[in-house]
Amino acid sequence: MPALDKQQICALIPHRDPFLWVDDVVDVSPARIQARKRVSPDLELFRGHYPGQPVLPGVMLCEAAMQAGAILIALHPEGAIAPGAVPVATRINNVKFRQIVRPGDLLEIEVDLTERLAQAFYLTARIKVAGKLAAQLDFACTATAPPEAGRTAP
């Protein structure tokens, strides 16, 4: 499948700036996605996360991987999720942070779909910076219906 730009990504997942953590998709197949995210030096979170020596919080690396996984699921050729449903994380395991990520770095995100059981998807992710492993994790997602119109979450 050809690469995807930000507009195409936004058509697949509900995330938007400032919480969209995938800039583009480089390659995708039924079981694998490769995506990228440039870490902007202007992110508000850098004001308070190690001022003077900004570091991207590891949880944001996990979020980037899970968003890439959501795109993979949305593109699954078997119609992995019902129209209007969105993938949500249900589990995260075996998280390892290997390298500090700083403003200006380019995240290279690779996510593999390792198993699917009904509406449960099991995935493995690796995030690299300049070819070096920055983080790895296993996670699971399931599809859920969006909130009803006019109703907010409790």
C-alpha positions as CSV (number, residue, x, y, z in Angstrom):
1,M,0.0,0.0,0.0
2,P,1.3,3.5,-0.8
3,A,2.4,5.9,1.9
4,L,-0.2,8.0,3.8
5,D,0.0,11.7,4.6
6,K,-1.5,13.5,7.7
7,Q,-4.9,14.1,6.0
8,Q,-5.3,10.4,5.2
9,I,-4.2,9.5,8.7
10,C,-6.8,11.8,10.2
11,A,-9.5,10.0,8.2
12,L,-8.5,6.7,9.9
13,I,-8.1,7.6,13.5
14,P,-9.7,10.2,15.8
15,H,-6.5,11.8,17.1
16,R,-5.7,15.4,16.1
17,D,-3.1,18.0,16.9
18,P,-1.7,18.6,19.5
19,F,-2.2,14.9,20.3
20,L,-1.5,13.3,16.9
21,W,1.7,11.4,17.2
22,V,2.0,10.1,13.6
23,D,3.1,12.5,10.8
24,D,3.1,10.1,7.9
25,V,3.0,6.4,7.1
26,V,6.0,5.2,5.1
27,D,4.8,1.6,4.4
28,V,1.9,-0.6,5.4
29,S,0.9,-4.3,4.9
30,P,-1.8,-6.3,6.5
31,A,0.5,-7.2,9.4
32,R,3.0,-4.3,9.6
33,I,3.2,-0.5,9.5
34,Q,6.1,1.8,9.4
35,A,5.4,5.4,10.3
36,R,7.3,8.6,11.4
37,K,6.9,11.5,13.8
38,R,9.2,14.5,14.0
39,V,9.4,15.6,17.6
40,S,8.8,19.4,17.4
41,P,11.0,21.5,19.7
42,D,8.0,23.7,20.2
43,L,6.0,21.1,22.2
44,E,4.5,22.6,25.3
45,L,5.5,19.6,27.4
46,F,9.2,20.4,27.0
47,R,8.7,23.5,29.2
48,G,8.3,21.3,32.2
49,H,9.9,17.9,31.4
50,Y,13.5,18.5,32.3
51,P,13.8,22.3,31.7
52,G,17.1,23.2,30.1
53,Q,17.6,19.6,29.0
54,P,14.3,18.6,27.4
55,V,13.5,14.9,27.1
56,L,10.4,13.4,25.4
57,P,8.4,11.4,28.1
58,G,8.5,7.7,27.4
59,V,4.7,7.6,27.5
60,M,4.6,9.7,24.4
61,L,6.7,7.0,22.6
62,C,4.1,4.5,23.7
63,E,1.3,6.7,22.4
64,A,3.0,7.1,19.0
65,A,3.3,3.3,18.7
66,M,-0.3,2.8,19.7
67,Q,-1.6,5.4,17.2
68,A,0.4,3.7,14.4
69,G,-1.1,0.4,15.6
70,A,-4.6,2.0,15.3
71,I,-3.9,3.0,11.7
72,L,-2.7,-0.5,11.0
73,I,-6.0,-1.9,12.4
74,A,-8.1,0.6,10.5
75,L,-6.4,-0.4,7.3
76,H,-6.7,-4.2,7.9
77,P,-8.0,-5.8,4.7
78,E,-10.6,-8.0,6.6
79,G,-12.4,-4.9,7.8
80,A,-10.9,-5.3,11.3
81,I,-13.2,-2.8,13.0
82,A,-16.8,-1.7,12.3
83,P,-17.4,1.7,10.7
84,G,-17.3,4.4,13.3
85,A,-15.6,2.2,15.9
86,V,-12.2,3.3,17.2
87,P,-9.3,1.1,18.5
88,V,-8.5,1.7,22.2
89,A,-5.6,0.4,24.2
90,T,-6.4,-2.4,26.6
91,R,-3.0,-3.6,27.7
92,I,0.7,-2.6,27.5
93,N,3.5,-5.0,28.4
94,N,7.2,-5.4,28.3
95,V,8.0,-1.7,27.8
96,K,11.7,-0.9,27.5
97,F,13.2,2.5,27.0
98,R,16.7,2.3,25.5
99,Q,17.6,5.8,24.4
100,I,16.6,9.4,25.3
101,V,14.5,11.2,22.7
102,R,15.1,14.9,22.3
103,P,13.4,17.8,20.5
104,G,14.0,17.7,16.8
105,D,14.5,13.9,16.7
106,L,12.6,11.8,14.1
107,L,10.8,8.8,15.4
108,E,10.8,5.8,13.2
109,I,7.8,3.7,14.3
110,E,7.4,0.0,13.4
111,V,4.4,-1.9,14.6
112,D,3.6,-5.6,13.9
113,L,0.2,-7.2,14.3
114,T,1.1,-10.5,16.0
115,E,-2.4,-11.9,16.7
116,R,-6.0,-11.2,16.3
117,L,-8.8,-12.8,18.4
118,A,-12.2,-11.5,17.4
119,Q,-12.0,-7.7,18.2
120,A,-8.8,-8.0,20.2
121,F,-5.5,-7.1,18.4
122,Y,-2.1,-7.9,19.8
123,L,0.8,-5.8,18.6
124,T,4.6,-5.4,19.1
125,A,6.3,-2.0,18.5
126,R,9.8,-0.6,18.1
127,I,10.6,3.1,18.0
128,K,14.0,4.1,16.6
129,V,15.8,7.4,16.4
130,A,18.7,7.6,13.9
131,G,18.5,3.9,13.4
132,K,19.0,3.2,17.1
133,L,16.3,1.5,19.3
134,A,14.7,4.1,21.6
135,A,11.8,2.0,22.9
136,Q,10.0,-1.2,22.5
137,L,6.7,-2.5,23.8
138,D,3.9,-5.0,23.4
139,F,0.3,-3.8,23.5
140,A,-3.3,-4.8,22.8
141,C,-6.2,-2.9,21.4
142,T,-9.9,-3.5,21.0
143,A,-12.5,-1.7,18.9
144,T,-15.1,0.3,20.7
145,A,-18.0,2.4,19.5
146,P,-17.6,6.2,19.8
147,P,-19.7,8.0,22.5
148,E,-23.3,8.6,21.5
149,A,-24.0,12.1,20.1
150,G,-24.6,14.6,22.9
151,R,-23.3,12.2,25.6
152,T,-20.0,12.7,27.3
153,A,-18.0,10.1,29.1
154,P,-18.5,10.0,32.9
